[in-house]
């Protein structure tokens, strides 16, 4: 995943794709880029039942069955057509969050 150039510039992030490293603003320590492990899965359960209104978006908070560092949530399957999901960078120790966009003209 590559973030937008405006985000990278605004946060003074330097990428070195050749070496697989990146640096944050004010940091002298290089961080390694990692590929996600496709076999690693965590269950995330919504903390409340909700209906996403037609043609709108909502952020859903989830409880996780594992402790993680910074992470992104994404659904794997079982959701009706017309729902789009936007990943949100989640911080360690917080509930997981995912943004759901209902593209249909009825609630889901």
Beta strands, then each sheet from edge to edge (+ up, - down):
strand 1: 14-16
strand 2: 21-23
strand 3: 31-32
strand 4: 44-46
strand 5: 56-64
strand 6: 83-87
strand 7: 96-102
sheet 1: 1+ 2- 3+
sheet 2: 4+ 5- 7+ 6-
end
